[in-house]
Structures are given as structure tokens and as C-alpha cells.
């Protein structure tokens, strides 16, 4: 990797870490990534699919068209100094390492560009700046509007605690809001005239909790109350809940989601209230691609995994104790073997919808010591220091090497399409 690209990547990742922005508000983060890519010869176009913070940076011409999917949104309440003790800063933070994710995609694109120029190979390289992954809408809307339709392959990665090809089935998800409308009344003097929206919400949740016995083992249904107004001496006229309904197959997710809807309708009927069901977003499960997985794994085996300094190992030891991580003192490992079968994963991503449009590959790189959970202060801390950045540089090299193999051997892309279809 050219030293100038490495320096730009570290600067970009650090800047985005120091300026965390929530989904749909990633103005500085997206601008910093675009600035990096423009400085390396990419032409940038903004405002994709109605997102002000979405962009595409492009270089080259002709086939294949390799698209890197970058993310850069932060999570609420996870602001944290890059220290090995809980040191919240207040506000959002990169507890999912998206400051590293988007930057590595940009770095991989720049490295691939250099190699195509050196070898005289043709092709088009794009980096898609994708907002709002954490609320699962960015790539879904972009995909619905055909943004990725002419890609040959989509490439991305995610920070984790291990180095591997992510041969994983990320979950299909249906995310909904349930809004109950009742009638307010004095809770003591005229309770008979009230119709409690809160009662309806509670009864719905009771119904869903009984439903858990009668769904497939991989189905997950999580909920939270998002609003109810007034003190206890007023019958609540409004209450709302938010549900995430997930499984490893969209058809199972869809079925469970319809049954949750019926719990809401039944609760409204029992309480004399009215319910509105609002779909926030939904995505299918990840469609894995063996051809791409094997191609990128072959290249990853050639690239040395990061080596850590004494100071970084001490940091890992101390944060393991502070965050009570489970790793038995083994903080980092090398490249893990490629699994024979897809691995069901209990989390979701909007990348999954792209995988149903174009062959898609996702890698994982260790940007935190083993046992570090995502969406946790310990993940934020490591995303903001050298441990996270070493994983980012490694991921960029792996993505660039795998993509170069595809350009050199276009029959691999043809095989990936046949497998997907």
C-alpha cells in the first residue's frame, strides 16, 4: 500500500471518529470520504436516491464495474474516548466501527485503481457512500431505485473481532411501529368513558410473548415502548411501540410479522382503540456467493494479518478486564478458515438487499480484540485507535486484492452471476 494512501486513510478514519454523526445526518463524514477519493482521482456525484449524504465516486470505464459499499453513520449514546476504560463523551459514537468501514472501502478502491493502471487493465471502480445503515434504510432505498443495477460485483466488509470471509447469512428483518389511539378520560371519576391506548400496547405485547412459543427457532421479535403521554390519572389516549422482527429467511420473517400485526389488531379490538401499523423498513436475508467467497479467501491467505505492538497488546488486556470480555487472554488471531456452509448470523444489515440484485461479498477484519461486542463502548474505543486502524488497513488490502483477481479473471464474475441466479 502506498504510504500516502495509508496516511489519508488514517486521517479520514480519525476525522470521522472525532466527528460522529447519526444516520441521515452524516454531512461531515461523507464529505471527508469524498474529499479523500477526489484527491485520488475519483469523480464524485452527490444526492443519490434522495439522500443528501449519499454519493458515488467513480474512476475508469468499461467492464467489469466493481462497487465498494461504504458506510459512515454512528450510533446514539456511544460516544467514547479511545481509552481502555469506559470514558463516555456524550452523544453518538462509532460503536460499530463505521469510521473504519467507509474508509477501508475508499482505500481499497484507490489501491485497485493503482493496480489497474499499473497492469493496463480496464474496468470501472465505484465507491458508494451509503448513509443510514444503522437504521436499515440507506442501501435498501438505493437498491430500490436501481443505483446498483449495473454493477458486476458489490464488495464490502465489516469491523469485527476476527479476520475472515463473512460467509454469513445476515438476518431478514421487518421493522415496524405500532401506534394505538384511544380516548382520554379521568382515570378515577370517569374510567368507563376512557379507552386506553396503553392497555392496547400492553395486550399486544402479551400476545406476542405467547406467540414466541409458536415460531421457528431463528425468529426474533424485539420491542420497546416509544411513547405514551400524560400522568397515571388520565387514561392514555396514545401509545406506541417499535418492533424488530427477524429470522434467517425472509418468508419466515414475513409470516411472523403478519402474526405480530394480528396481535396488534386483536389488542385494539379488545380495548376499543384503533391501531396504525407503520413499516419503517425491511430487508431480505443475505444471499451468500461461494464463488466470491473462495476468490477473496484465496487472496486473504496471501496477505499477512496485522501484528500488534506491546502497547496494543497491553491495551487489549486492559480493555478486556474493564469491559469483562470473554477471550481467555487470546486477543487476536490470524485468518480463520472459510466455512463449508453458510453461517446464520443473529444480526442484520441493509447490504443483504444488494446481494439479491448483484453478487455481493463481505469480509470481516479484526478491529477490536476478541470478545468485543458491537454497539458497545469497548468497540468504540478500539475503533478510534491503532488497533481499529490496523484492521481497517488489512481489510482494504484484502478487498483490493480480491477485486483485482476478479478483474484479471472475469470468468469468476460470470460464475458468481450464475450462482446468484
Residue, then its C-alpha position, 0 to 999 in steps of 0.5 A: x500500500x502506498x504510504x500516502x494512501x495509508x496516511x489519508x486513510x488514517x486521517x479520514x478514519x480519525x476525522x470521522x471518529x472525532x466527528x460522529x454523526x447519526x444516520x441521515x445526518x452524516x454531512x461531515x463524514x461523507x464529505x471527508x470520504x469524498x474529499x479523500x477519493x477526489x484527491x485520488x482521482x475519483x469523480x464524485x456525484x452527490x444526492x443519490x436516491x434522495x439522500x443528501x449524504x449519499x454519493x458515488x465516486x467513480x474512476x475508469x470505464x468499461x467492464x467489469x464495474x466493481x462497487x465498494x459499499x461504504x458506510x459512515x453513520x454512528x450510533x446514539x449514546x456511544x460516544x467514547x474516548x479511545x481509552x481502555x476504560x469506559x470514558x463516555x463523551x456524550x452523544x453518538x459514537x462509532x460503536x460499530x466501527x463505521x469510521x473504519x468501514x467507509x474508509x477501508x472501502x475508499x482505500x481499497x478502491x484507490x489501491x485497485x485503481x493503482x493496480x489497474x493502471x499499473x497492469x493496463x487493465x480496464x474496468x470501472x471502480x465505484x465507491x458508494x457512500x451509503x448513509x443510514x445503515x444503522x437504521x436499515x434504510x440507506x442501501x435498501x432505498x438505493x437498491x430500490x431505485x436501481x443505483x446498483x443495477x449495473x454493477x458486476x460485483x458489490x464488495x464490502x466488509x465489516x469491523x469485527x473481532x476476527x479476520x475472515x470471509x463473512x460467509x454469513x447469512x445476515x438476518x431478514x428483518x421487518x421493522x415496524x411501529x405500532x401506534x394505538x389511539x384511544x380516548x382520554x378520560x379521568x382515570x378515577x371519576x370517569x374510567x368507563x368513558x376512557x379507552x386506553x391506548x396503553x392497555x392496547x400496547x400492553x395486550x399486544x405485547x402479551x400476545x406476542x410473548x405467547x406467540x414466541x412459543x409458536x415460531x421457528x427457532x431463528x425468529x426474533x421479535x424485539x420491542x420497546x415502548x416509544x411513547x405514551x403521554x400524560x400522568x397515571x390519572x388520565x387514561x392514555x389516549x396514545x401509545x406506541x411501540x417499535x418492533x424488530x422482527x427477524x429470522x434467517x429467511x425472509x418468508x419466515x420473517x414475513x409470516x411472523x410479522x403478519x402474526x405480530x400485526x394480528x396481535x396488534x389488531x386483536x389488542x385494539x379490538x379488545x380495548x376499543x382503540x384503533x391501531x396504525x401499523x407503520x413499516x419503517x423498513x425491511x430487508x431480505x436475508x443475505x444471499x451468500x456467493x461461494x464463488x466470491x467467497x473462495x476468490x477473496x479467501x484465496x487472496x486473504x491467505x496471501x496477505x499477512x494479518x496485522x501484528x500488534x505492538x506491546x502497547x496494543x497488546x497491553x491495551x487489549x488486556x486492559x480493555x478486556x478486564x474493564x469491559x469483562x470480555x470473554x477471550x481467555x487472554x487470546x486477543x487476536x488471531x490470524x485468518x480463520x478458515x472459510x466455512x463449508x456452509x453458510x453461517x446464520x448470523x443473529x444480526x442484520x444489515x441493509x447490504x443483504x438487499x444488494x446481494x439479491x440484485x448483484x453478487x455481493x461479498x463481505x469480509x470481516x477484519x479484526x478491529x477490536x480484540x476478541x470478545x468485543x461486542x458491537x454497539x458497545x463502548x469497548x468497540x468504540x474505543x478500539x475503533x478510534x485507535x491503532x488497533x481499529x486502524x490496523x484492521x481497517x488497513x488489512x481489510x482494504x488490502x484484502x478487498x483490493x486484492x480480491x477485486x483485482x483477481x476478479x478483474x484479471x479473471x472475469x470468468x469468476x464474475x460470470x460464475x458468481x452471476x450464475x450462482x446468484x441466479 
